[in-house]
Amino acid sequence: MSHRLDQAFERALAYLDQHLNEPFDLGMLADIADIPQSHFEALFYALYHISIDAYVELLKSLEAAHLLGFGKQVSMATIAAKLAYRDEQHFIESFTRSIGQSPEAFQQAPNWGDFFAKQQPLKSFQADVSQQEKQPHSVDIVSFDTQALAVMEHQGDPALLPQTIARFIEWRRQFALSPTSCRTFNLLYSSPELSAKTQYRIDIGVSLNTETQARLNPLALESSQIKLKSIPQGRCARIKYNGDDNGITAVIDYLYRDWVNVNDVTLRDFPLFLERNVIADNEFGDPQPKQRQDSQQVLIYLPIV
């Protein structure tokens, strides 16, 4: 890991160690590390192969295990309050998931061998260079001009994303915003792998110019759950990807894990975004989203200073 990123995450992790008795605040961690919050989770996971949520959960569970193992009379409610769990039930579920025993079972007969094994991720908590991409992708530095968008936001279960896409396609068809004349974008605020079902966020967007924006009635936008946003002007690292959607995650992981690390760049506080240049011919005419074709080209943009 680059020296700058190493120090950045060390500051955030040191803060976590000292504040396990306080609610977990992602924004504060990002500020301490001086890494934009829009990239913090993805960069953390790409480098360390564990989500920040799972890491915090493990730290709290290990601390709770010490309290349970050496305090046979301590109550579940006391530990839940001490370590800033939402409530006692949240503590029981989180501890059981992390340690493999319920808190009550661990307090009565702790499996110390399994407990020490659970600490292994903390002992090997560093970038795994053996997992780095053997054939790096070609990365271009480009200047991206400000782009107005009409977007439909999806927040929630990733399994419901096809329904959001179907509604957005129908809306595009209604206003004749054809994929051949209007660019298609996805703004990625989180990833399905790192987000709980209620936290996953992505914007499905279409580019607007002065003429197309003038055609959009504000009331029609509101009733269709469409919002006007924009991608700001600035430099981006760009990868041209050809293939299906299944491979995009690996390319994004490469950008965060390898390219950012090696080049020691500073990220802008705007989420990574995609531009889809090839869309199946029948997708615009059919409100049901189709499987993306292998030949599609996706431009993957990582905003940098």
Phi and psi restraints in degrees (value plus and minus 20) as a CYANA .aco file:
   2 SER   PHI     -81.7   -41.7
   2 SER   PSI     134.2   174.2
   3 HIS   PHI     -81.1   -41.1
   3 HIS   PSI     -60.2   -20.2
   4 ARG   PHI     -85.8   -45.8
   4 ARG   PSI     -65.9   -25.9
   5 LEU   PHI     -87.6   -47.6
   5 LEU   PSI     -57.7   -17.7
   6 ASP   PHI     -78.3   -38.3
   6 ASP   PSI     -67.9   -27.9
   7 GLN   PHI     -86.4   -46.4
   7 GLN   PSI     -57.4   -17.4
   8 ALA   PHI     -80.9   -40.9
   8 ALA   PSI     -68.4   -28.4
   9 PHE   PHI     -94.7   -54.7
   9 PHE   PSI     -49.5    -9.5
  10 GLU   PHI     -81.6   -41.6
  10 GLU   PSI     -59.1   -19.1
  11 ARG   PHI     -82.9   -42.9
  11 ARG   PSI     -64.1   -24.1
  12 ALA   PHI     -86.4   -46.4
  12 ALA   PSI     -61.9   -21.9
  13 LEU   PHI     -89.6   -49.6
  13 LEU   PSI     -55.7   -15.7
  14 ALA   PHI     -84.1   -44.1
  14 ALA   PSI     -59.3   -19.3
  15 TYR   PHI     -83.4   -43.4
  15 TYR   PSI     -63.2   -23.2
  16 LEU   PHI     -78.9   -38.9
  16 LEU   PSI     -65.9   -25.9
  17 ASP   PHI     -78.0   -38.0
  17 ASP   PSI     -54.9   -14.9
  18 GLN   PHI    -110.2   -70.2
  18 GLN   PSI     -27.4    12.6
  19 HIS   PHI    -152.1  -112.1
  19 HIS   PSI      16.5    56.5
  20 LEU   PHI     -86.6   -46.6
  20 LEU   PSI     -37.4     2.6
  21 ASN   PHI    -108.7   -68.7
  21 ASN   PSI      -9.2    30.8
  22 GLU   PHI    -141.2  -101.2
  22 GLU   PSI     133.8   173.8
  23 PRO   PHI     -77.9   -37.9
  23 PRO   PSI     123.3   163.3
  24 PHE   PHI     -92.6   -52.6
  24 PHE   PSI     105.4   145.4
  25 ASP   PHI    -145.8  -105.8
  25 ASP   PSI      85.5   125.5
  26 LEU   PHI     -83.4   -43.4
  26 LEU   PSI     -59.9   -19.9
  27 GLY   PHI     -81.3   -41.3
  27 GLY   PSI     -60.2   -20.2
  28 MET   PHI     -86.5   -46.5
  28 MET   PSI     -61.2   -21.2
  29 LEU   PHI     -81.7   -41.7
  29 LEU   PSI     -62.6   -22.6
  30 ALA   PHI     -82.7   -42.7
  30 ALA   PSI     -59.9   -19.9
  31 ASP   PHI     -84.9   -44.9
  31 ASP   PSI     -62.3   -22.3
  32 ILE   PHI     -83.4   -43.4
  32 ILE   PSI     -59.5   -19.5
  33 ALA   PHI     -99.9   -59.9
  33 ALA   PSI     -31.0     9.0
  34 ASP   PHI      37.5    77.5
  34 ASP   PSI      24.0    64.0
  35 ILE   PHI    -144.0  -104.0
  35 ILE   PSI     110.1   150.1
  36 PRO   PHI     -73.6   -33.6
  36 PRO   PSI     116.0   156.0
  37 GLN   PHI     -79.3   -39.3
  37 GLN   PSI     -50.7   -10.7
  38 SER   PHI     -85.7   -45.7
  38 SER   PSI     -33.6     6.4
  39 HIS   PHI    -140.1  -100.1
  39 HIS   PSI     -29.0    11.0
  40 PHE   PHI     -79.0   -39.0
  40 PHE   PSI     -70.5   -30.5
  41 GLU   PHI     -83.8   -43.8
  41 GLU   PSI     -64.9   -24.9
  42 ALA   PHI     -86.8   -46.8
  42 ALA   PSI     -60.4   -20.4
  43 LEU   PHI     -87.3   -47.3
  43 LEU   PSI     -61.6   -21.6
  44 PHE   PHI     -79.0   -39.0
  44 PHE   PSI     -68.6   -28.6
  45 TYR   PHI     -86.7   -46.7
  45 TYR   PSI     -61.8   -21.8
  46 ALA   PHI     -82.0   -42.0
  46 ALA   PSI     -56.7   -16.7
  47 LEU   PHI    -100.6   -60.6
  47 LEU   PSI     -58.2   -18.2
  48 TYR   PHI    -134.1   -94.1
  48 TYR   PSI     -24.5    15.5
  49 HIS   PHI      42.3    82.3
  49 HIS   PSI       7.6    47.6
  50 ILE   PHI    -169.5  -129.5
  50 ILE   PSI     121.4   161.4
  51 SER   PHI     -94.2   -54.2
  51 SER   PSI     135.7   175.7
  52 ILE   PHI     -83.7   -43.7
  52 ILE   PSI     -54.4   -14.4
  53 ASP   PHI     -84.4   -44.4
  53 ASP   PSI     -64.6   -24.6
  54 ALA   PHI     -86.3   -46.3
  54 ALA   PSI     -55.4   -15.4
  55 TYR   PHI     -84.9   -44.9
  55 TYR   PSI     -66.8   -26.8
  56 VAL   PHI     -83.1   -43.1
  56 VAL   PSI     -62.2   -22.2
  57 GLU   PHI     -79.9   -39.9
  57 GLU   PSI     -62.1   -22.1
  58 LEU   PHI     -85.7   -45.7
  58 LEU   PSI     -64.4   -24.4
  59 LEU   PHI     -77.9   -37.9
  59 LEU   PSI     -66.0   -26.0
  60 LYS   PHI     -86.0   -46.0
  60 LYS   PSI     -59.7   -19.7
  61 SER   PHI     -86.5   -46.5
  61 SER   PSI     -57.3   -17.3
  62 LEU   PHI     -87.0   -47.0
  62 LEU   PSI     -59.9   -19.9
  63 GLU   PHI     -85.8   -45.8
  63 GLU   PSI     -61.4   -21.4
  64 ALA   PHI     -83.4   -43.4
  64 ALA   PSI     -56.4   -16.4
  65 ALA   PHI     -82.4   -42.4
  65 ALA   PSI     -60.1   -20.1
  66 HIS   PHI     -83.0   -43.0
  66 HIS   PSI     -62.4   -22.4
  67 LEU   PHI     -85.0   -45.0
  67 LEU   PSI     -59.1   -19.1
  68 LEU   PHI     -92.9   -52.9
  68 LEU   PSI     -62.6   -22.6
  69 GLY   PHI     -87.8   -47.8
  69 GLY   PSI     -50.3   -10.3
  70 PHE   PHI    -132.5   -92.5
  70 PHE   PSI     -12.8    27.2
  71 GLY   PHI    -156.1  -116.1
  71 GLY   PSI      64.7   104.7
  72 LYS   PHI     -86.7   -46.7
  72 LYS   PSI     -37.3     2.7
  73 GLN   PHI    -122.8   -82.8
  73 GLN   PSI     -26.0    14.0
  74 VAL   PHI     -87.8   -47.8
  74 VAL   PSI     119.5   159.5
  75 SER   PHI    -109.5   -69.5
  75 SER   PSI     138.4   178.4
  76 MET   PHI     -82.6   -42.6
  76 MET   PSI     -60.1   -20.1
  77 ALA   PHI     -83.1   -43.1
  77 ALA   PSI     -58.9   -18.9
  78 THR   PHI     -83.3   -43.3
  78 THR   PSI     -64.9   -24.9
  79 ILE   PHI     -87.3   -47.3
  79 ILE   PSI     -61.3   -21.3
  80 ALA   PHI     -78.6   -38.6
  80 ALA   PSI     -62.3   -22.3
  81 ALA   PHI     -91.3   -51.3
  81 ALA   PSI     -60.5   -20.5
  82 LYS   PHI     -83.4   -43.4
  82 LYS   PSI     -55.6   -15.6
  83 LEU   PHI    -124.5   -84.5
  83 LEU   PSI      -3.6    36.4
  84 ALA   PHI      40.7    80.7
  84 ALA   PSI      17.4    57.4
  85 TYR   PHI     -95.2   -55.2
  85 TYR   PSI     138.2   178.2
  86 ARG   PHI     -80.0   -40.0
  86 ARG   PSI     -62.7   -22.7
  87 ASP   PHI    -183.5  -143.5
  87 ASP   PSI    -198.3  -158.3
  88 GLU   PHI     -83.7   -43.7
  88 GLU   PSI     -60.2   -20.2
  89 GLN   PHI     -84.6   -44.6
  89 GLN   PSI     -58.9   -18.9
  90 HIS   PHI     -81.7   -41.7
  90 HIS   PSI     -61.7   -21.7
  91 PHE   PHI     -81.5   -41.5
  91 PHE   PSI     -65.9   -25.9
  92 ILE   PHI     -81.5   -41.5
  92 ILE   PSI     -65.3   -25.3
  93 GLU   PHI     -86.8   -46.8
  93 GLU   PSI     -63.3   -23.3
  94 SER   PHI     -86.4   -46.4
  94 SER   PSI     -65.5   -25.5
  95 PHE   PHI     -81.7   -41.7
  95 PHE   PSI     -66.1   -26.1
  96 THR   PHI     -81.6   -41.6
  96 THR   PSI     -59.8   -19.8
  97 ARG   PHI     -86.1   -46.1
  97 ARG   PSI     -59.9   -19.9
  98 SER   PHI    -101.0   -61.0
  98 SER   PSI     -61.0   -21.0
  99 ILE   PHI    -117.0   -77.0
  99 ILE   PSI     -47.7    -7.7
 100 GLY   PHI      74.4   114.4
 100 GLY   PSI     -24.9    15.1
 101 GLN   PHI    -147.7  -107.7
 101 GLN   PSI     130.3   170.3
 102 SER   PHI     -90.3   -50.3
 102 SER   PSI     136.5   176.5
 103 PRO   PHI     -76.8   -36.8
 103 PRO   PSI     -59.9   -19.9
 104 GLU   PHI     -84.9   -44.9
 104 GLU   PSI     -63.9   -23.9
 105 ALA   PHI     -85.2   -45.2
 105 ALA   PSI     -60.0   -20.0
 106 PHE   PHI     -86.6   -46.6
 106 PHE   PSI     -59.0   -19.0
 107 GLN   PHI     -84.4   -44.4
 107 GLN   PSI     -57.4   -17.4
 108 GLN   PHI     -99.2   -59.2
 108 GLN   PSI     -59.5   -19.5
 109 ALA   PHI    -170.0  -130.0
 109 ALA   PSI      58.2    98.2
 110 PRO   PHI     -86.3   -46.3
 110 PRO   PSI     115.6   155.6
 111 ASN   PHI    -112.1   -72.1
 111 ASN   PSI      68.3   108.3
 112 TRP   PHI     -87.2   -47.2
 112 TRP   PSI     -51.2   -11.2
 113 GLY   PHI     -82.1   -42.1
 113 GLY   PSI     -66.0   -26.0
 114 ASP   PHI     -88.1   -48.1
 114 ASP   PSI     -55.2   -15.2
 115 PHE   PHI     -80.3   -40.3
 115 PHE   PSI     -66.9   -26.9
 116 PHE   PHI     -87.9   -47.9
 116 PHE   PSI     -52.0   -12.0
 117 ALA   PHI     -84.6   -44.6
 117 ALA   PSI     -53.7   -13.7
 118 LYS   PHI     -86.4   -46.4
 118 LYS   PSI     -39.1     0.9
 119 GLN   PHI    -103.2   -63.2
 119 GLN   PSI     -24.9    15.1
 120 GLN   PHI     -75.9   -35.9
 120 GLN   PSI     -62.0   -22.0
 121 PRO   PHI     -76.3   -36.3
 121 PRO   PSI     -51.4   -11.4
 122 LEU   PHI     -93.8   -53.8
 122 LEU   PSI     -51.5   -11.5
 123 LYS   PHI     -94.2   -54.2
 123 LYS   PSI     -48.5    -8.5
 124 SER   PHI    -130.0   -90.0
 124 SER   PSI      13.4    53.4
 125 PHE   PHI    -101.9   -61.9
 125 PHE   PSI      60.3   100.3
 126 GLN   PHI    -178.9  -138.9
 126 GLN   PSI     142.2   182.2
 127 ALA   PHI     -81.6   -41.6
 127 ALA   PSI     114.3   154.3
 128 ASP   PHI    -116.0   -76.0
 128 ASP   PSI      76.8   116.8
 129 VAL   PHI     -86.9   -46.9
 129 VAL   PSI     -41.2    -1.2
 130 SER   PHI     -87.6   -47.6
 130 SER   PSI     -40.0     0.0
 131 GLN   PHI    -114.5   -74.5
 131 GLN   PSI     -19.5    20.5
 132 GLN   PHI     -89.4   -49.4
 132 GLN   PSI     132.9   172.9
 133 GLU   PHI     -79.5   -39.5
 133 GLU   PSI     105.0   145.0
 134 LYS   PHI     -93.7   -53.7
 134 LYS   PSI     -51.5   -11.5
 135 GLN   PHI    -139.9   -99.9
 135 GLN   PSI      71.2   111.2
 136 PRO   PHI     -78.0   -38.0
 136 PRO   PSI     126.4   166.4
 137 HIS   PHI     -96.7   -56.7
 137 HIS   PSI     135.3   175.3
 138 SER   PHI     -99.3   -59.3
 138 SER   PSI     103.3   143.3
 139 VAL   PHI    -134.6   -94.6
 139 VAL   PSI     104.8   144.8
 140 ASP   PHI    -126.0   -86.0
 140 ASP   PSI     126.8   166.8
 141 ILE   PHI    -119.4   -79.4
 141 ILE   PSI      98.9   138.9
 142 VAL   PHI    -146.5  -106.5
 142 VAL   PSI     139.2   179.2
 143 SER   PHI    -121.1   -81.1
 143 SER   PSI      99.8   139.8
 144 PHE   PHI    -121.0   -81.0
 144 PHE   PSI     105.8   145.8
 145 ASP   PHI     -99.7   -59.7
 145 ASP   PSI     132.4   172.4
 146 THR   PHI     -72.9   -32.9
 146 THR   PSI     112.8   152.8
 147 GLN   PHI    -151.0  -111.0
 147 GLN   PSI      98.6   138.6
 148 ALA   PHI     -94.3   -54.3
 148 ALA   PSI     123.4   163.4
 149 LEU   PHI    -155.0  -115.0
 149 LEU   PSI     130.5   170.5
 150 ALA   PHI    -128.8   -88.8
 150 ALA   PSI     104.5   144.5
 151 VAL   PHI    -147.6  -107.6
 151 VAL   PSI     132.4   172.4
 152 MET   PHI    -132.7   -92.7
 152 MET   PSI     102.3   142.3
 153 GLU   PHI    -103.2   -63.2
 153 GLU   PSI     119.2   159.2
 154 HIS   PHI    -139.2   -99.2
 154 HIS   PSI     103.1   143.1
 155 GLN   PHI    -155.5  -115.5
 155 GLN   PSI      98.7   138.7
 156 GLY   PHI     119.7   159.7
 156 GLY   PSI    -174.4  -134.4
 157 ASP   PHI     -77.8   -37.8
 157 ASP   PSI     102.9   142.9
 158 PRO   PHI     -77.6   -37.6
 158 PRO   PSI     -47.2    -7.2
 159 ALA   PHI     -85.3   -45.3
 159 ALA   PSI     -40.1    -0.1
 160 LEU   PHI    -112.7   -72.7
 160 LEU   PSI     -20.4    19.6
 161 LEU   PHI     -78.4   -38.4
 161 LEU   PSI     -61.8   -21.8
 162 PRO   PHI     -74.8   -34.8
 162 PRO   PSI     -52.3   -12.3
 163 GLN   PHI     -88.6   -48.6
 163 GLN   PSI     -59.3   -19.3
 164 THR   PHI     -84.6   -44.6
 164 THR   PSI     -62.5   -22.5
 165 ILE   PHI     -81.2   -41.2
 165 ILE   PSI     -61.7   -21.7
 166 ALA   PHI     -81.6   -41.6
 166 ALA   PSI     -62.8   -22.8
 167 ARG   PHI     -84.9   -44.9
 167 ARG   PSI     -58.8   -18.8
 168 PHE   PHI     -87.9   -47.9
 168 PHE   PSI     -61.3   -21.3
 169 ILE   PHI     -80.9   -40.9
 169 ILE   PSI     -62.4   -22.4
 170 GLU   PHI     -82.8   -42.8
 170 GLU   PSI     -60.8   -20.8
 171 TRP   PHI     -84.7   -44.7
 171 TRP   PSI     -63.6   -23.6
 172 ARG   PHI     -79.5   -39.5
 172 ARG   PSI     -61.9   -21.9
 173 ARG   PHI     -84.9   -44.9
 173 ARG   PSI     -58.6   -18.6
 174 GLN   PHI     -80.5   -40.5
 174 GLN   PSI     -57.3   -17.3
 175 PHE   PHI    -122.9   -82.9
 175 PHE   PSI      -5.9    34.1
 176 ALA   PHI      35.4    75.4
 176 ALA   PSI      22.1    62.1
 177 LEU   PHI    -116.2   -76.2
 177 LEU   PSI      53.4    93.4
 178 SER   PHI     -85.3   -45.3
 178 SER   PSI     122.8   162.8
 179 PRO   PHI     -81.9   -41.9
 179 PRO   PSI     -40.8    -0.8
 180 THR   PHI     -98.1   -58.1
 180 THR   PSI     -40.3    -0.3
 181 SER   PHI    -137.2   -97.2
 181 SER   PSI     -36.3     3.7
 182 CYS   PHI    -144.4  -104.4
 182 CYS   PSI     111.7   151.7
 183 ARG   PHI     -94.2   -54.2
 183 ARG   PSI     128.9   168.9
 184 THR   PHI    -131.0   -91.0
 184 THR   PSI     107.9   147.9
 185 PHE   PHI    -147.6  -107.6
 185 PHE   PSI     131.5   171.5
 186 ASN   PHI    -144.9  -104.9
 186 ASN   PSI     107.2   147.2
 187 LEU   PHI    -122.1   -82.1
 187 LEU   PSI     100.6   140.6
 188 LEU   PHI    -121.7   -81.7
 188 LEU   PSI      84.8   124.8
 189 TYR   PHI    -108.4   -68.4
 189 TYR   PSI     -40.8    -0.8
 190 SER   PHI    -179.6  -139.6
 190 SER   PSI     157.8   197.8
 191 SER   PHI    -144.8  -104.8
 191 SER   PSI     132.8   172.8
 192 PRO   PHI     -79.7   -39.7
 192 PRO   PSI     -51.5   -11.5
 193 GLU   PHI     -88.4   -48.4
 193 GLU   PSI     -49.7    -9.7
 194 LEU   PHI    -124.5   -84.5
 194 LEU   PSI     -28.0    12.0
 195 SER   PHI    -129.5   -89.5
 195 SER   PSI     121.8   161.8
 196 ALA   PHI     -86.8   -46.8
 196 ALA   PSI     140.9   180.9
 197 LYS   PHI     -76.6   -36.6
 197 LYS   PSI     -49.8    -9.8
 198 THR   PHI    -108.5   -68.5
 198 THR   PSI     -26.4    13.6
 199 GLN   PHI    -130.7   -90.7
 199 GLN   PSI     -32.0     8.0
 200 TYR   PHI     -84.2   -44.2
 200 TYR   PSI     110.8   150.8
 201 ARG   PHI    -154.6  -114.6
 201 ARG   PSI     113.4   153.4
 202 ILE   PHI    -173.5  -133.5
 202 ILE   PSI     123.9   163.9
 203 ASP   PHI    -125.5   -85.5
 203 ASP   PSI     112.8   152.8
 204 ILE   PHI    -122.1   -82.1
 204 ILE   PSI      97.3   137.3
 205 GLY   PHI    -152.1  -112.1
 205 GLY   PSI     141.2   181.2
 206 VAL   PHI    -152.0  -112.0
 206 VAL   PSI     120.6   160.6
 207 SER   PHI     -91.2   -51.2
 207 SER   PSI     128.2   168.2
 208 LEU   PHI    -146.0  -106.0
 208 LEU   PSI     121.8   161.8
 209 ASN   PHI    -133.2   -93.2
 209 ASN   PSI    -196.0  -156.0
 210 THR   PHI     -78.9   -38.9
 210 THR   PSI     -60.5   -20.5
 211 GLU   PHI     -90.2   -50.2
 211 GLU   PSI     -65.7   -25.7
 212 THR   PHI     -90.6   -50.6
 212 THR   PSI     -53.8   -13.8
 213 GLN   PHI     -87.2   -47.2
 213 GLN   PSI     -53.0   -13.0
 214 ALA   PHI     -88.4   -48.4
 214 ALA   PSI     -42.6    -2.6
 215 ARG   PHI     -99.5   -59.5
 215 ARG   PSI     -33.7     6.3
 216 LEU   PHI    -109.9   -69.9
 216 LEU   PSI     100.3   140.3
 217 ASN   PHI     -99.9   -59.9
 217 ASN   PSI     107.6   147.6
 218 PRO   PHI     -74.8   -34.8
 218 PRO   PSI     -57.3   -17.3
 219 LEU   PHI     -88.3   -48.3
 219 LEU   PSI     -56.8   -16.8
 220 ALA   PHI     -86.7   -46.7
 220 ALA   PSI     -56.0   -16.0
 221 LEU   PHI     -82.1   -42.1
 221 LEU   PSI     -67.9   -27.9
 222 GLU   PHI     -83.7   -43.7
 222 GLU   PSI     -63.7   -23.7
 223 SER   PHI     -88.2   -48.2
 223 SER   PSI     -43.9    -3.9
 224 SER   PHI    -115.2   -75.2
 224 SER   PSI     -16.6    23.4
 225 GLN   PHI      42.0    82.0
 225 GLN   PSI      14.1    54.1
 226 ILE   PHI    -121.2   -81.2
 226 ILE   PSI     117.8   157.8
 227 LYS   PHI    -143.8  -103.8
 227 LYS   PSI     130.0   170.0
 228 LEU   PHI    -112.8   -72.8
 228 LEU   PSI     106.4   146.4
 229 LYS   PHI    -157.3  -117.3
 229 LYS   PSI    -195.9  -155.9
 230 SER   PHI    -173.0  -133.0
 230 SER   PSI     132.1   172.1
 231 ILE   PHI    -114.6   -74.6
 231 ILE   PSI     104.1   144.1
 232 PRO   PHI     -94.7   -54.7
 232 PRO   PSI     137.1   177.1
 233 GLN   PHI     -87.6   -47.6
 233 GLN   PSI     125.9   165.9
 234 GLY   PHI     139.3   179.3
 234 GLY   PSI     155.1   195.1
 235 ARG   PHI     -98.1   -58.1
 235 ARG   PSI     128.1   168.1
 236 CYS   PHI    -161.4  -121.4
 236 CYS   PSI     126.0   166.0
 237 ALA   PHI    -105.9   -65.9
 237 ALA   PSI     109.5   149.5
 238 ARG   PHI    -147.0  -107.0
 238 ARG   PSI     115.0   155.0
 239 ILE   PHI    -139.6   -99.6
 239 ILE   PSI     111.8   151.8
 240 LYS   PHI    -111.5   -71.5
 240 LYS   PSI      96.2   136.2
 241 TYR   PHI    -133.5   -93.5
 241 TYR   PSI     112.5   152.5
 242 ASN   PHI    -138.8   -98.8
 242 ASN   PSI     102.3   142.3
 243 GLY   PHI     134.8   174.8
 243 GLY   PSI    -187.7  -147.7
 244 ASP   PHI    -111.3   -71.3
 244 ASP   PSI     155.5   195.5
 245 ASP   PHI     -85.1   -45.1
 245 ASP   PSI     -43.0    -3.0
 246 ASN   PHI     -83.0   -43.0
 246 ASN   PSI     -45.4    -5.4
 247 GLY   PHI    -113.0   -73.0
 247 GLY   PSI     -27.1    12.9
 248 ILE   PHI     -85.6   -45.6
 248 ILE   PSI     -59.1   -19.1
 249 THR   PHI     -78.4   -38.4
 249 THR   PSI     -60.8   -20.8
 250 ALA   PHI     -85.7   -45.7
 250 ALA   PSI     -56.5   -16.5
 251 VAL   PHI     -88.8   -48.8
 251 VAL   PSI     -62.9   -22.9
 252 ILE   PHI     -82.3   -42.3
 252 ILE   PSI     -61.5   -21.5
 253 ASP   PHI     -79.8   -39.8
 253 ASP   PSI     -61.1   -21.1
 254 TYR   PHI     -80.7   -40.7
 254 TYR   PSI     -64.2   -24.2
 255 LEU   PHI     -77.5   -37.5
 255 LEU   PSI     -68.5   -28.5
 256 TYR   PHI     -93.0   -53.0
 256 TYR   PSI     -67.4   -27.4
 257 ARG   PHI     -94.8   -54.8
 257 ARG   PSI     -62.7   -22.7
 258 ASP   PHI    -124.9   -84.9
 258 ASP   PSI     -73.0   -33.0
 259 TRP   PHI     -88.8   -48.8
 259 TRP   PSI     -69.1   -29.1
 260 VAL   PHI     -80.9   -40.9
 260 VAL   PSI     -60.4   -20.4
 261 ASN   PHI     -82.7   -42.7
 261 ASN   PSI     -68.3   -28.3
 262 VAL   PHI     -90.5   -50.5
 262 VAL   PSI     -59.1   -19.1
 263 ASN   PHI    -110.2   -70.2
 263 ASN   PSI     -29.9    10.1
 264 ASP   PHI      33.4    73.4
 264 ASP   PSI      27.7    67.7
 265 VAL   PHI    -107.3   -67.3
 265 VAL   PSI     143.1   183.1
 266 THR   PHI    -122.6   -82.6
 266 THR   PSI     109.0   149.0
 267 LEU   PHI    -108.2   -68.2
 267 LEU   PSI     121.9   161.9
 268 ARG   PHI    -102.4   -62.4
 268 ARG   PSI     134.3   174.3
 269 ASP   PHI    -104.6   -64.6
 269 ASP   PSI      45.3    85.3
 270 PHE   PHI    -165.8  -125.8
 270 PHE   PSI     118.1   158.1
 271 PRO   PHI     -86.1   -46.1
 271 PRO   PSI     135.2   175.2
 272 LEU   PHI     -78.8   -38.8
 272 LEU   PSI     122.2   162.2
 273 PHE   PHI    -159.7  -119.7
 273 PHE   PSI     138.1   178.1
 274 LEU   PHI    -137.3   -97.3
 274 LEU   PSI     126.4   166.4
 275 GLU   PHI    -140.8  -100.8
 275 GLU   PSI     103.0   143.0
 276 ARG   PHI    -116.0   -76.0
 276 ARG   PSI      93.7   133.7
 277 ASN   PHI    -110.2   -70.2
 277 ASN   PSI     -42.0    -2.0
 278 VAL   PHI    -146.7  -106.7
 278 VAL   PSI     102.1   142.1
 279 ILE   PHI    -144.1  -104.1
 279 ILE   PSI     118.9   158.9
 280 ALA   PHI     -71.1   -31.1
 280 ALA   PSI     117.8   157.8
 281 ASP   PHI     -75.6   -35.6
 281 ASP   PSI     -56.8   -16.8
 282 ASN   PHI    -107.3   -67.3
 282 ASN   PSI     -21.7    18.3
 283 GLU   PHI     -90.6   -50.6
 283 GLU   PSI     -57.9   -17.9
 284 PHE   PHI     -90.6   -50.6
 284 PHE   PSI     -51.5   -11.5
 285 GLY   PHI    -106.1   -66.1
 285 GLY   PSI     -33.3     6.7
 286 ASP   PHI    -136.8   -96.8
 286 ASP   PSI     101.9   141.9
 287 PRO   PHI     -86.8   -46.8
 287 PRO   PSI     -32.8     7.2
 288 GLN   PHI    -109.8   -69.8
 288 GLN   PSI     100.6   140.6
 289 PRO   PHI     -84.0   -44.0
 289 PRO   PSI     120.2   160.2
 290 LYS   PHI    -121.1   -81.1
 290 LYS   PSI     144.9   184.9
 291 GLN   PHI     -85.5   -45.5
 291 GLN   PSI     110.2   150.2
 292 ARG   PHI     -81.5   -41.5
 292 ARG   PSI     124.5   164.5
 293 GLN   PHI    -101.0   -61.0
 293 GLN   PSI     131.7   171.7
 294 ASP   PHI     -83.0   -43.0
 294 ASP   PSI     -45.1    -5.1
 295 SER   PHI    -105.3   -65.3
 295 SER   PSI     -20.6    19.4
 296 GLN   PHI     -85.2   -45.2
 296 GLN   PSI     127.4   167.4
 297 GLN   PHI    -128.3   -88.3
 297 GLN   PSI     110.9   150.9
 298 VAL   PHI    -141.6  -101.6
 298 VAL   PSI     108.2   148.2
 299 LEU   PHI    -114.8   -74.8
 299 LEU   PSI     101.9   141.9
 300 ILE   PHI    -124.3   -84.3
 300 ILE   PSI      99.5   139.5
 301 TYR   PHI    -132.3   -92.3
 301 TYR   PSI     107.2   147.2
 302 LEU   PHI    -134.3   -94.3
 302 LEU   PSI      88.9   128.9
 303 PRO   PHI     -85.1   -45.1
 303 PRO   PSI     107.7   147.7
 304 ILE   PHI    -150.6  -110.6
 304 ILE   PSI     141.0   181.0
